[in-house]
């Protein structure tokens, strides 16, 4: 690599960093400028994964779904927001603004969780009031799949069972074809929690079918595996951009 090529690639890397930082700030976030660009880029991707684009969606409810009495009004108002295409981010965890945090439920199973408060949170009015029971859901571009309510039980494998029972097509692309069972199919919530905290990705058995993590899983750093793959592809492209003196075929 000659000096001109090296200079060009340094310039590209600098511009990429500026763009990543600007994107984070455009979301109202405060990136840690001591971190390298790769870390900031992963934080940006995870934030975007956690956010829910405001657009109209059709709601599908699991047959087993039963709304707690104290959340009926909040759930009704929330469903109207989903159908109207309103902003749902205020119903997400307040930790979404902390770029160091990772949503293990989302990374592992692709499931969002929502608070169903009716009024703004007093000390953080950009978010709605917090609720004990949370609505778990799969969010797609045109559809919203309401799975059920859990009290911060992010490792309950019943979540996957409900999805498979009601909408098996949503898990089909993650099914391990040809595998009919695992040696330890009854993994406990505590075991799931420990594996997630250790950054260990695991398969999940639902009935007699085995699935890769529907959310993409995560790496040993706790980052989403799909985000890391996208980072690798981005770095690959940046490193392979031809310099001004290279021949192009």
N, C-alpha and C positions, 0 to 999 in steps of 0.2 A: 504494500500500500504506500503510494507516494504521499508527499506532503499535501498536495491539493486534495487528494481523496480523504486524507485524515481530517483536514480542515472542514470539508463539506460534511462529513459525518458528525463532527463535533457540533456544527451549526444545526444540523437536523435534530440531534439529541437535545440541544438547548431549546429549539423551537417546540419540540414535543413537550419538554418540561413546562415551558411557559403555558402551553395549551392545557395541559393537565391541571396546573394550578388555577388557571383562569376558570376552568370548568367547575372545579370544586368551589371556588369563590362565588360563581354564578348561582350555585345552590344555597348560598348563604353560609357556607362552611368555612372553617378556619384551618387550613392545612398546616401541618408541622413542616416548615421549610428545611428543617435539619434532615428530614428523611430523603432518601434517594427517589428518583422519579419512578422506579418500578414499584416501590411501596405506595407512593401516592396514587399511582395508576390503579393498583389493586383496591385501594380505598375508594376510589371513584367508581370502579366497576361494582363493588359491593353495595355502595350507597344507591346506585342506579338499580341494582337488583332488588333492593329492599323497598324502594319507592314504587308506588302504583300509579301508572299514568291515568290521568283523569279522562275517562271516556265512558260512554254508555255501555253497559254490559247486561246480559241476560242472567238472571239468578237461577241457579239450580240447587235445591236443598236435598241433603241426604235424607232417606226415609227415616233414619233413626234420630234426626235432629229434633231436640226439644229445648226450647228457649227457657232459661230460668225466669221465674216470675218477675224478679226485680230488673230484668233486662228487656222485657217485652217492648216497652216504649222506645228504648234506645235501639233495639234491633230493628224495629219497624222504621225508625227514622234513618238508620244506616242503610237499610235495603233501598229506601227511596233515593238516597245519595248514589248508590251503585247504579240504579236504573237511570238516573238523571245524568250520570257522568260527572258527578261532583268530585272534588278533591278528597281523597281518602287518607292522605298522608297524616292529617291531624289525629287520626285514630290509631296510628302505628306507635311503636315504642318510642319514648322520648330519647332513648339511647341511640337512635338512628343518627343524631347529630354528633355523636362521639365516634370519630372515625376509627378509633382503635378497636371498637367492639365488633363482634361478629355474631350474626344471627344463625345459630347452629340448626335451628328448626328449618329455616329456609334453605341453608346450604345442604342439609342432609336430605330432607323430604320435599323441598320446594313449596312448603306451606307457610303462608303468612298468618299472623295473628293480629286481631284488631280489638281495641278498647271501644266500648259502646256508650261512653258518656254522652250526655245531652248538652252539656255546657262546657265552655272553655276551661282548661285547667288554670286555677287562679294564679299560680306562680309561673306558668308557662302557657300563656293564652293562645299560642300557635298550635297547641295540642288540645284535644278534648279530655275531659275528666277521665281518670283511670278507673277501671272496673276490675273486680276480683276475677270473675269469669271472663274468658276471652273467646272471641269467635275465631275458629281456625278455618282457613279457606284456601283453595287453589284459585289463583287469579290468572286468567288468560286474556288475550286481546279482546275477545268479544263475549267472554263468559266469566261468571263468578260462581264457583262451586263451594257452597257453604257446607262444611263437613260436620261441625258440631262445636260444643262449648267445653272448654277445659280451664281449670283453675291453675294457670301457669305450669301445667304438666306437659312440658315440651318433649318428653321422651316416651310418651305413652304410645306403644305400638298399635293400639286400637285405632289411631288416626289412619294408619295405612290400611287396616282392615276395612274401615268404613269407605275409604276411597275405592278399594278394589271391589267391594260389594256393590257400590252404587254406580261407579263409572270406570269399569275395568279398562276401557279404551285409553284412559289417561295414563295408565301405567304400562301399557303394552310395549312401548319403545324401550322401557327399562327392564323388561323381563329377561332373565337369563335362560334362553331357550336351550332345552336339552338337560337342564338341571331340575331335578324333582324334589330336592330337599337338602337341608343343611345338617351338619352333625349336631349343632346346637341351635335349633329353630326357636326356642323359647327364651330369647335374650331378654333380660329384665331392663326396666327403666334405669336402674342404677348403673348397669353395665353399659347401656347406650350412652348415658351421661359421661361416664368415665372414658369411653372410647372417643367421644366427641372432644372432650377436654384435652385428650392426648393427641388429637389430630389424626386418629386412626379411622380410616374409612372402612365400613363393613357392609356386607350384603344383608338383605332382610327377607325373611320368609313369611309369606302370607298364604295360609292354607297349604297347598302342595306346590306353590310356585315361589320362585326366588327372584328377587329384584336387585338391580343396582340402585344406588341412592337416586331417587327421582329428582332431587334438587341438584344433582351433579356431584355431590360429595365434597370432601375437602382434603387439603394437603396437610402435612405435618405442621405447617405454620398456622393452620386454622382458616386459611383462605379457601374460597370456593375453587374446586378443581377446574371448572370450566373457565373461571376468570384467569387462573394461572395459565391455562392453555392459550387463552386469547393474548395474554401478556407475552408468552413465548413467541406466538406468531407475529406480534407487533415488533418485538425485538429482532426477529428473523428478517422481517421486511426492512427495518431500518439498517440492519447490518449488510443487507444484500443490495441496497440501492446502488446502481452503478455510478462511479465517479465520472467527472467530465472527460477524462482521457480514455475510459474503457470503451472497447468496441461493443456495439449493440447488434445482435443478430436479429 
